[in-house]
């Protein structure tokens, strides 16, 4: 009988010699960059996804994510180091399996682990001894043990002896050129010491710095803390924005002034709500789990309430802006600038712009959007009713035809001077109009 040490040594040798093959399950904004990193690192890498169109594009050396150049995919494909498939039976062929699947919320703001569970159940029948499996999806503490370890062991593999279970939270920041996937420190937790050793070896083969922690639960809570920290601070500054507005004070000027303090202050910025795959979702994973222990996370939940209230605040400010022109919100033509949740990317996951679309439509406005990176709204579970809607043109005739323009996300490729010249009035949630002259701002803009 092989000992855990012998199995770990075998896996370690294969990783160090780059004989190991790596399987990445879920080829989205997290999984695709990770697959490219392993392929660039010299590993035979197989990407798994249920979307046949994604796997087809990868195998053709094409990219479906704006900030990931096709050349980085094609390089791995041409070298024979990167391939993609919808055939999960090929899990048998890899030495390490890394799961990068969505963990959204359901309609009751409770964790939806259906993607994780379905993926694990699709993989486990093809697992074999001497494999490592790692979960990267954001989740509550205990998920790896409850959902992954239990299923691997039910398949007859002894975790820590025959197979190694790891949790290592993703830290991807789409579109941020300062951080490549592999130069962000990688937190790694294992179910057993042997699992941690396997995980450290697996991720240390491509990441520059590994941060080992004592358990998968610690690693899971680490990810939640990182994003709850941001959610709470954004909630604080969003609340301060409401206070500043009522006092006639520009909160953006206040933040800029406070940011000159060289210690004890980190700037966070207000907006129309929270977006992205982490910050709007992660806090609810912890608040849900905390209730199991009889704890009410009041501070976290309050920040969530404030952040979720911001789209309604923006619509109220838009009604105020239209009132100054003696126009009602009902019947007005409104153009939303920016559908992506952050600047300079095509990532529209959990974007507050979708709630703004819904709210303007419910108020009776004729609502359109412009986003050069999201030319058409793709089908999704949350926003199926908007699927197929196209971005309108960026030109004077088009923009001048709207009663109101609302800046929800501002991409650097857009021209604020053109927008100010062409539009009748602008409500700005991102301080994009700060560079305009004072007289234009006074006549044609309102911050929200």
Secondary structure, 3 states (H helix, E strand, C coil): CCCHHHHHHHHHHHHHCCCCEEEEECCCCCHHHHHHHHHHCCCEEEEECCCHHHHHHHHCCCCCCCCCCHHHHHHHHHCCCEEEECCHHHHHHCCEEEECCCCCECCCCCECCHHHHHHHHHHHCCCCCCEEEEECCCCCCCHHHHHHHHHHHHCCCCECCCEEEEECCCCCCCCCCCCCHHHCCEEEEECCHHHHHHHHHHHHCCCCCEEEECCHHHHHHHHHHHHHHHHHHHHHHHHHHHHHHHHCCCHHHHHHHHCCCCCCCCCCCCCCCCCCCCHHHHHHHHHHHHHHCCCCCHHHHHHHHHHHHHHHHHHHHHHHHHHHCCCCCCCCEEEEECCCCCCCCCCCCCCHHHHHHHHHHHCCCEEEEECCCCCECCCCCCCHHHCCCECCCCCHHHHHCCCEEEECCCCCCCCHHHHHHHCCCEEECCCHHHHCCHHHHHHHEEEC
